[in-house]
Amino acid sequence: MSTLSPDKDTELTIALAEYAHLSELRNQVEQKSAARFNFFLALSTATAAVSAGLLTQGWNDSTTRMAAATLGVMVLVTGFSLFLRQVRFTGHNVRLTAAQVALRTYLARRAPDLRPYLFLPVESDRGVLPKGKMSWLNQSLGLPGITALINSALLALAVGLALGLESATTFSISGAALAFLVSLVAQVSYIGRVRASWTRDIEAINRERGIAD
Protein backbone atom coordinates (compact mmCIF):
# COMPACT_ATOMS: atom_id res chain seq x y z
CA MET A 1 0.00 0.00 0.00
CA SER A 2 1.37 3.40 -0.99
CA THR A 3 1.91 6.00 1.70
CA LEU A 4 1.52 9.75 1.47
CA SER A 5 4.58 11.90 1.68
CA PRO A 6 4.73 13.55 5.11
CA ASP A 7 5.49 16.95 3.60
CA LYS A 8 2.49 16.82 1.28
CA ASP A 9 -0.48 18.82 2.57
CA THR A 10 -3.18 16.25 1.90
CA GLU A 11 -5.95 18.11 3.75
CA LEU A 12 -5.43 21.31 1.76
CA THR A 13 -5.28 19.41 -1.52
CA ILE A 14 -8.55 17.62 -0.79
CA ALA A 15 -10.25 20.84 0.35
CA LEU A 16 -9.25 22.74 -2.79
CA ALA A 17 -10.29 19.85 -5.04
CA GLU A 18 -13.65 19.64 -3.28
CA TYR A 19 -14.16 23.41 -3.61
CA ALA A 20 -13.45 23.24 -7.34
CA HIS A 21 -15.86 20.32 -7.71
CA LEU A 22 -18.59 22.25 -5.88
CA SER A 23 -18.05 25.22 -8.20
CA GLU A 24 -18.44 22.94 -11.20
CA LEU A 25 -21.64 21.44 -9.79
CA ARG A 26 -23.09 24.91 -9.13
CA ASN A 27 -22.31 25.92 -12.70
CA GLN A 28 -24.08 22.82 -14.03
CA VAL A 29 -27.16 23.50 -11.89
CA GLU A 30 -27.33 27.12 -13.03
CA GLN A 31 -27.00 26.12 -16.68
CA LYS A 32 -29.80 23.55 -16.39
CA SER A 33 -32.01 26.05 -14.60
CA ALA A 34 -31.42 28.74 -17.23
CA ALA A 35 -32.00 26.31 -20.11
CA ARG A 36 -35.37 25.18 -18.75
CA PHE A 37 -36.44 28.75 -18.07
CA ASN A 38 -35.51 29.83 -21.60
CA PHE A 39 -37.55 26.93 -22.98
CA PHE A 40 -40.57 27.95 -20.92
CA LEU A 41 -40.20 31.59 -21.93
CA ALA A 42 -40.12 30.62 -25.61
CA LEU A 43 -43.09 28.29 -25.14
CA SER A 44 -45.22 30.87 -23.33
CA THR A 45 -44.35 33.59 -25.86
CA ALA A 46 -45.21 31.35 -28.80
CA THR A 47 -48.44 30.25 -27.15
CA ALA A 48 -49.45 33.84 -26.49
CA ALA A 49 -48.82 34.70 -30.14
CA VAL A 50 -50.81 31.71 -31.40
CA SER A 51 -53.65 32.45 -28.98
CA ALA A 52 -53.77 36.06 -30.12
CA GLY A 53 -53.99 34.87 -33.71
CA LEU A 54 -56.83 32.52 -32.84
CA LEU A 55 -58.71 35.22 -30.98
CA THR A 56 -58.56 37.55 -33.96
CA GLN A 57 -60.52 34.91 -35.87
CA GLY A 58 -63.41 35.33 -33.46
CA TRP A 59 -63.56 34.54 -29.75
CA ASN A 60 -67.19 33.47 -29.95
CA ASP A 61 -66.32 30.50 -32.11
CA SER A 62 -66.34 27.31 -30.00
CA THR A 63 -63.41 25.80 -31.90
CA THR A 64 -61.29 28.87 -31.25
CA ARG A 65 -62.20 28.81 -27.58
CA MET A 66 -61.29 25.15 -27.28
CA ALA A 67 -57.95 25.61 -29.06
CA ALA A 68 -57.01 28.62 -26.94
CA ALA A 69 -58.09 26.83 -23.76
CA THR A 70 -56.01 23.77 -24.64
CA LEU A 71 -52.93 25.89 -25.26
CA GLY A 72 -53.52 27.81 -22.06
CA VAL A 73 -53.86 24.70 -19.92
CA MET A 74 -50.72 23.20 -21.48
CA VAL A 75 -48.65 26.29 -20.75
CA LEU A 76 -50.00 26.67 -17.21
CA VAL A 77 -49.25 23.04 -16.36
CA THR A 78 -45.77 23.42 -17.83
CA GLY A 79 -45.26 26.70 -15.99
CA PHE A 80 -46.21 25.46 -12.54
CA SER A 81 -44.19 22.28 -13.07
CA LEU A 82 -41.21 24.39 -14.08
CA PHE A 83 -41.71 26.59 -11.02
CA LEU A 84 -41.34 23.58 -8.74
CA ARG A 85 -38.32 22.46 -10.74
CA GLN A 86 -36.73 25.90 -10.47
CA VAL A 87 -37.26 25.86 -6.71
CA ARG A 88 -35.55 22.48 -6.61
CA PHE A 89 -32.62 23.82 -8.63
CA THR A 90 -32.37 26.75 -6.24
CA GLY A 91 -32.32 24.33 -3.30
CA HIS A 92 -29.43 22.44 -4.86
CA ASN A 93 -27.59 25.70 -5.39
CA VAL A 94 -28.18 26.83 -1.80
CA ARG A 95 -26.81 23.56 -0.43
CA LEU A 96 -23.77 23.65 -2.70
CA THR A 97 -23.13 27.23 -1.61
CA ALA A 98 -23.34 26.16 2.04
CA ALA A 99 -20.77 23.45 1.34
CA GLN A 100 -18.44 26.06 -0.15
CA VAL A 101 -18.94 28.28 2.91
CA ALA A 102 -17.94 25.33 5.09
CA LEU A 103 -14.73 24.86 3.11
CA ARG A 104 -13.95 28.58 3.28
CA THR A 105 -14.46 28.33 7.03
CA TYR A 106 -11.91 25.52 7.13
CA LEU A 107 -9.43 27.61 5.15
CA ALA A 108 -10.02 30.67 7.36
CA ARG A 109 -9.48 28.66 10.54
CA ARG A 110 -6.42 27.05 9.03
CA ALA A 111 -4.91 30.43 8.11
CA PRO A 112 -6.42 33.14 10.37
CA ASP A 113 -4.37 35.87 8.70
CA LEU A 114 -6.20 35.09 5.46
CA ARG A 115 -9.68 35.71 6.86
CA PRO A 116 -9.81 39.52 6.34
CA TYR A 117 -9.24 38.93 2.62
CA LEU A 118 -12.14 36.49 2.23
CA PHE A 119 -15.01 38.71 1.09
CA LEU A 120 -17.40 35.83 0.52
CA PRO A 121 -19.24 34.31 3.52
CA VAL A 122 -17.20 32.56 6.22
CA GLU A 123 -19.10 30.96 9.11
CA SER A 124 -21.82 33.46 10.10
CA ASP A 125 -19.96 36.39 8.55
CA ARG A 126 -21.80 37.26 5.33
CA GLY A 127 -18.94 39.33 3.97
CA VAL A 128 -20.00 41.49 1.04
CA LEU A 129 -23.37 39.73 0.69
CA PRO A 130 -26.54 41.32 2.12
CA LYS A 131 -27.18 40.55 5.78
CA GLY A 132 -30.45 39.49 7.35
CA LYS A 133 -33.38 37.52 6.01
CA MET A 134 -34.45 37.83 2.41
CA SER A 135 -37.40 40.15 1.85
CA TRP A 136 -40.38 39.10 -0.23
CA LEU A 137 -39.01 41.28 -3.03
CA ASN A 138 -35.67 39.45 -3.02
CA GLN A 139 -37.51 36.13 -2.98
CA SER A 140 -39.43 37.29 -6.05
CA LEU A 141 -36.20 37.79 -7.93
CA GLY A 142 -34.29 34.97 -9.54
CA LEU A 143 -35.64 32.35 -11.91
CA PRO A 144 -38.19 30.82 -9.48
CA GLY A 145 -39.67 34.24 -8.77
CA ILE A 146 -39.75 35.27 -12.43
CA THR A 147 -41.37 31.95 -13.32
CA ALA A 148 -43.96 32.60 -10.61
CA LEU A 149 -44.61 36.05 -12.07
CA ILE A 150 -45.13 34.67 -15.59
CA ASN A 151 -47.37 31.88 -14.26
CA SER A 152 -49.48 34.40 -12.38
CA ALA A 153 -49.83 36.64 -15.44
CA LEU A 154 -50.87 33.69 -17.63
CA LEU A 155 -53.35 32.49 -15.02
CA ALA A 156 -54.81 35.98 -14.72
CA LEU A 157 -55.22 36.16 -18.49
CA ALA A 158 -56.93 32.77 -18.57
CA VAL A 159 -59.31 33.71 -15.75
CA GLY A 160 -60.04 37.06 -17.37
CA LEU A 161 -60.88 35.47 -20.71
CA ALA A 162 -63.07 32.91 -19.01
CA LEU A 163 -64.97 35.73 -17.28
CA GLY A 164 -65.28 37.83 -20.42
CA LEU A 165 -62.14 39.94 -20.43
CA GLU A 166 -62.59 40.72 -24.12
CA SER A 167 -65.54 42.93 -23.15
CA ALA A 168 -63.47 44.57 -20.37
CA THR A 169 -66.10 44.27 -17.66
CA THR A 170 -65.35 45.21 -14.06
CA PHE A 171 -66.08 41.64 -12.99
CA SER A 172 -63.63 40.08 -15.45
CA ILE A 173 -60.87 42.59 -14.70
CA SER A 174 -61.31 42.17 -10.94
CA GLY A 175 -61.27 38.39 -11.28
CA ALA A 176 -58.10 38.48 -13.35
CA ALA A 177 -56.37 40.81 -10.88
CA LEU A 178 -57.39 38.63 -7.94
CA ALA A 179 -56.13 35.48 -9.68
CA PHE A 180 -52.80 37.20 -10.37
CA LEU A 181 -52.33 38.32 -6.77
CA VAL A 182 -53.38 35.02 -5.19
CA SER A 183 -51.15 33.00 -7.51
CA LEU A 184 -48.13 35.26 -7.04
CA VAL A 185 -48.47 35.44 -3.25
CA ALA A 186 -48.90 31.66 -3.01
CA GLN A 187 -45.80 30.94 -5.07
CA VAL A 188 -43.61 33.56 -3.38
CA SER A 189 -44.77 32.30 0.03
CA TYR A 190 -43.82 28.78 -1.00
CA ILE A 191 -40.35 30.00 -1.96
CA GLY A 192 -40.03 31.66 1.45
CA ARG A 193 -41.07 28.50 3.31
CA VAL A 194 -38.68 26.22 1.47
CA ARG A 195 -35.83 28.71 1.88
CA ALA A 196 -36.47 28.73 5.62
CA SER A 197 -36.42 24.92 5.60
CA TRP A 198 -33.10 24.88 3.74
CA THR A 199 -31.64 27.34 6.23
CA ARG A 200 -32.71 25.20 9.20
CA ASP A 201 -31.24 22.07 7.64
CA ILE A 202 -27.92 23.77 6.91
CA GLU A 203 -27.71 25.29 10.40
CA ALA A 204 -28.41 21.88 11.94
CA ILE A 205 -25.59 20.27 9.95
CA ASN A 206 -23.21 23.10 10.89
CA ARG A 207 -23.99 22.66 14.59
CA GLU A 208 -23.69 18.88 14.37
CA ARG A 209 -20.28 19.08 12.71
CA GLY A 210 -18.97 21.97 14.78
CA ILE A 211 -18.75 24.35 11.85
CA ALA A 212 -20.95 27.08 13.30
CA ASP A 213 -19.06 29.74 15.22
C-alpha positions as CSV (number, residue, x, y, z in Angstrom):
1,M,0.0,0.0,0.0
2,S,1.4,3.4,-1.0
3,T,1.9,6.0,1.7
4,L,1.5,9.7,1.5
5,S,4.6,11.9,1.7
6,P,4.7,13.6,5.1
7,D,5.5,17.0,3.6
8,K,2.5,16.8,1.3
9,D,-0.5,18.8,2.6
10,T,-3.2,16.3,1.9
11,E,-6.0,18.1,3.7
12,L,-5.4,21.3,1.8
13,T,-5.3,19.4,-1.5
14,I,-8.5,17.6,-0.8
15,A,-10.2,20.8,0.4
16,L,-9.3,22.7,-2.8
17,A,-10.3,19.9,-5.0
18,E,-13.7,19.6,-3.3
19,Y,-14.2,23.4,-3.6
20,A,-13.4,23.2,-7.3
21,H,-15.9,20.3,-7.7
22,L,-18.6,22.3,-5.9
23,S,-18.0,25.2,-8.2
24,E,-18.4,22.9,-11.2
25,L,-21.6,21.4,-9.8
26,R,-23.1,24.9,-9.1
27,N,-22.3,25.9,-12.7
28,Q,-24.1,22.8,-14.0
29,V,-27.2,23.5,-11.9
30,E,-27.3,27.1,-13.0
31,Q,-27.0,26.1,-16.7
32,K,-29.8,23.5,-16.4
33,S,-32.0,26.0,-14.6
34,A,-31.4,28.7,-17.2
35,A,-32.0,26.3,-20.1
36,R,-35.4,25.2,-18.7
37,F,-36.4,28.8,-18.1
38,N,-35.5,29.8,-21.6
39,F,-37.5,26.9,-23.0
40,F,-40.6,27.9,-20.9
41,L,-40.2,31.6,-21.9
42,A,-40.1,30.6,-25.6
43,L,-43.1,28.3,-25.1
44,S,-45.2,30.9,-23.3
45,T,-44.4,33.6,-25.9
46,A,-45.2,31.3,-28.8
47,T,-48.4,30.2,-27.1
48,A,-49.5,33.8,-26.5
49,A,-48.8,34.7,-30.1
50,V,-50.8,31.7,-31.4
51,S,-53.7,32.4,-29.0
52,A,-53.8,36.1,-30.1
53,G,-54.0,34.9,-33.7
54,L,-56.8,32.5,-32.8
55,L,-58.7,35.2,-31.0
56,T,-58.6,37.5,-34.0
57,Q,-60.5,34.9,-35.9
58,G,-63.4,35.3,-33.5
59,W,-63.6,34.5,-29.8
60,N,-67.2,33.5,-29.9
61,D,-66.3,30.5,-32.1
62,S,-66.3,27.3,-30.0
63,T,-63.4,25.8,-31.9
64,T,-61.3,28.9,-31.2
65,R,-62.2,28.8,-27.6
66,M,-61.3,25.1,-27.3
67,A,-58.0,25.6,-29.1
68,A,-57.0,28.6,-26.9
69,A,-58.1,26.8,-23.8
70,T,-56.0,23.8,-24.6
71,L,-52.9,25.9,-25.3
72,G,-53.5,27.8,-22.1
73,V,-53.9,24.7,-19.9
74,M,-50.7,23.2,-21.5
75,V,-48.6,26.3,-20.8
76,L,-50.0,26.7,-17.2
77,V,-49.3,23.0,-16.4
78,T,-45.8,23.4,-17.8
79,G,-45.3,26.7,-16.0
80,F,-46.2,25.5,-12.5
81,S,-44.2,22.3,-13.1
82,L,-41.2,24.4,-14.1
83,F,-41.7,26.6,-11.0
84,L,-41.3,23.6,-8.7
85,R,-38.3,22.5,-10.7
86,Q,-36.7,25.9,-10.5
87,V,-37.3,25.9,-6.7
88,R,-35.6,22.5,-6.6
89,F,-32.6,23.8,-8.6
90,T,-32.4,26.8,-6.2
91,G,-32.3,24.3,-3.3
92,H,-29.4,22.4,-4.9
93,N,-27.6,25.7,-5.4
94,V,-28.2,26.8,-1.8
95,R,-26.8,23.6,-0.4
96,L,-23.8,23.6,-2.7
97,T,-23.1,27.2,-1.6
98,A,-23.3,26.2,2.0
99,A,-20.8,23.5,1.3
100,Q,-18.4,26.1,-0.1
101,V,-18.9,28.3,2.9
102,A,-17.9,25.3,5.1
103,L,-14.7,24.9,3.1
104,R,-13.9,28.6,3.3
105,T,-14.5,28.3,7.0
106,Y,-11.9,25.5,7.1
107,L,-9.4,27.6,5.2
108,A,-10.0,30.7,7.4
109,R,-9.5,28.7,10.5
110,R,-6.4,27.0,9.0
111,A,-4.9,30.4,8.1
112,P,-6.4,33.1,10.4
113,D,-4.4,35.9,8.7
114,L,-6.2,35.1,5.5
115,R,-9.7,35.7,6.9
116,P,-9.8,39.5,6.3
117,Y,-9.2,38.9,2.6
118,L,-12.1,36.5,2.2
119,F,-15.0,38.7,1.1
120,L,-17.4,35.8,0.5
121,P,-19.2,34.3,3.5
122,V,-17.2,32.6,6.2
123,E,-19.1,31.0,9.1
124,S,-21.8,33.5,10.1
125,D,-20.0,36.4,8.5
126,R,-21.8,37.3,5.3
127,G,-18.9,39.3,4.0
128,V,-20.0,41.5,1.0
129,L,-23.4,39.7,0.7
130,P,-26.5,41.3,2.1
131,K,-27.2,40.6,5.8
132,G,-30.5,39.5,7.4
133,K,-33.4,37.5,6.0
134,M,-34.5,37.8,2.4
135,S,-37.4,40.1,1.9
136,W,-40.4,39.1,-0.2
137,L,-39.0,41.3,-3.0
138,N,-35.7,39.4,-3.0
139,Q,-37.5,36.1,-3.0
140,S,-39.4,37.3,-6.0
141,L,-36.2,37.8,-7.9
142,G,-34.3,35.0,-9.5
143,L,-35.6,32.3,-11.9
144,P,-38.2,30.8,-9.5
145,G,-39.7,34.2,-8.8
146,I,-39.7,35.3,-12.4
147,T,-41.4,32.0,-13.3
148,A,-44.0,32.6,-10.6
149,L,-44.6,36.1,-12.1
150,I,-45.1,34.7,-15.6
151,N,-47.4,31.9,-14.3
152,S,-49.5,34.4,-12.4
153,A,-49.8,36.6,-15.4
154,L,-50.9,33.7,-17.6
155,L,-53.3,32.5,-15.0
156,A,-54.8,36.0,-14.7
157,L,-55.2,36.2,-18.5
158,A,-56.9,32.8,-18.6
159,V,-59.3,33.7,-15.8
160,G,-60.0,37.1,-17.4
161,L,-60.9,35.5,-20.7
162,A,-63.1,32.9,-19.0
163,L,-65.0,35.7,-17.3
164,G,-65.3,37.8,-20.4
165,L,-62.1,39.9,-20.4
166,E,-62.6,40.7,-24.1
167,S,-65.5,42.9,-23.2
168,A,-63.5,44.6,-20.4
169,T,-66.1,44.3,-17.7
170,T,-65.3,45.2,-14.1
171,F,-66.1,41.6,-13.0
172,S,-63.6,40.1,-15.5
173,I,-60.9,42.6,-14.7
174,S,-61.3,42.2,-10.9
175,G,-61.3,38.4,-11.3
176,A,-58.1,38.5,-13.3
177,A,-56.4,40.8,-10.9
178,L,-57.4,38.6,-7.9
179,A,-56.1,35.5,-9.7
180,F,-52.8,37.2,-10.4
181,L,-52.3,38.3,-6.8
182,V,-53.4,35.0,-5.2
183,S,-51.1,33.0,-7.5
184,L,-48.1,35.3,-7.0
185,V,-48.5,35.4,-3.3
186,A,-48.9,31.7,-3.0
187,Q,-45.8,30.9,-5.1
188,V,-43.6,33.6,-3.4
189,S,-44.8,32.3,0.0
190,Y,-43.8,28.8,-1.0
191,I,-40.4,30.0,-2.0
192,G,-40.0,31.7,1.5
193,R,-41.1,28.5,3.3
194,V,-38.7,26.2,1.5
195,R,-35.8,28.7,1.9
196,A,-36.5,28.7,5.6
197,S,-36.4,24.9,5.6
198,W,-33.1,24.9,3.7
199,T,-31.6,27.3,6.2
200,R,-32.7,25.2,9.2
201,D,-31.2,22.1,7.6
202,I,-27.9,23.8,6.9
203,E,-27.7,25.3,10.4
204,A,-28.4,21.9,11.9
205,I,-25.6,20.3,10.0
206,N,-23.2,23.1,10.9
207,R,-24.0,22.7,14.6
208,E,-23.7,18.9,14.4
209,R,-20.3,19.1,12.7
210,G,-19.0,22.0,14.8
211,I,-18.7,24.4,11.8
212,A,-21.0,27.1,13.3
213,D,-19.1,29.7,15.2
